[in-house]
Amino acid sequence: MANHKSSKKRIRQIEVRKENNKYYAKTTRNALKAIRATTNKEEAGVLLPKLTSMLDKLAKKNIIHKKKASNLKSSIVKHVSSL
């Protein structure tokens, strides 16, 4: 158990960040699932900029790796262009 004031604060910070990261990851997974499930090109065209923006923000905050974000964007653009 933590005895120092700073280590107790660090534990609190970690818990808050873990909750935020879990929320971001779940939101991103849901958005990816929604765009992959769509068969309408216009609807996918509306969702695509929002999803790419979301992935860029997560990569910028180091929640996901920048290359993972790039790979996801690439696969989604490929999917949307094939519709």
C-alpha positions in Angstrom: 0.0 0.0 0.0 1.2 3.5 -0.8 2.6 5.5 2.1 3.7 8.7 0.5 1.5 11.5 -0.5 2.8 11.6 -4.0 2.3 7.9 -4.6 -1.3 8.2 -3.4 -1.8 11.1 -5.8 -0.2 9.0 -8.6 -2.6 6.1 -7.9 -5.6 8.6 -8.2 -4.2 9.9 -11.5 -3.8 6.5 -12.9 -7.3 5.5 -12.1 -8.7 8.6 -13.8 -6.6 8.1 -16.9 -7.5 4.4 -17.0 -11.2 5.3 -17.0 -10.7 7.9 -19.7 -8.7 5.5 -21.9 -11.3 2.8 -21.5 -14.0 5.3 -22.6 -11.9 6.4 -25.7 -11.1 2.9 -26.7 -14.8 1.7 -26.4 -16.0 4.8 -28.4 -13.5 4.1 -31.1 -14.3 0.4 -31.3 -18.0 1.3 -31.6 -17.3 3.9 -34.4 -15.2 1.4 -36.3 -17.9 -1.3 -36.0 -20.5 1.2 -37.2 -18.6 2.2 -40.3 -17.6 -1.4 -41.1 -21.3 -2.5 -40.9 -22.6 0.2 -43.2 -23.3 -0.5 -46.8 -24.4 3.0 -47.8 -21.5 5.0 -49.3 -23.0 8.4 -48.4 -23.4 7.4 -44.8 -19.9 6.0 -44.6 -18.6 9.2 -46.2 -20.2 11.2 -43.3 -18.8 8.9 -40.7 -15.3 8.7 -42.1 -14.0 12.2 -41.3 -15.3 11.9 -37.7 -13.5 8.5 -37.3 -10.2 9.7 -38.8 -10.3 12.7 -36.5 -10.9 10.5 -33.5 -8.0 8.2 -34.4 -5.7 11.1 -34.9 -6.6 12.6 -31.5 -6.0 9.3 -29.8 -2.6 8.9 -31.5 -1.7 12.4 -30.5 -2.5 11.7 -26.9 -0.5 8.4 -27.0 -3.6 6.4 -26.2 -3.0 4.3 -29.3 0.2 4.1 -31.3 0.4 6.4 -34.3 1.0 3.5 -36.7 -2.0 1.6 -35.4 -4.1 4.7 -36.1 -2.6 4.9 -39.6 -3.3 1.3 -40.2 -6.9 1.6 -39.0 -7.5 4.7 -41.2 -6.0 3.0 -44.2 -8.2 -0.1 -43.8 -11.3 2.0 -43.3 -10.7 4.2 -46.3 -10.1 1.1 -48.4 -13.5 -0.3 -47.1 -15.4 2.9 -47.8 -13.9 3.3 -51.3 -15.0 -0.3 -52.1 -18.6 0.5 -51.3 
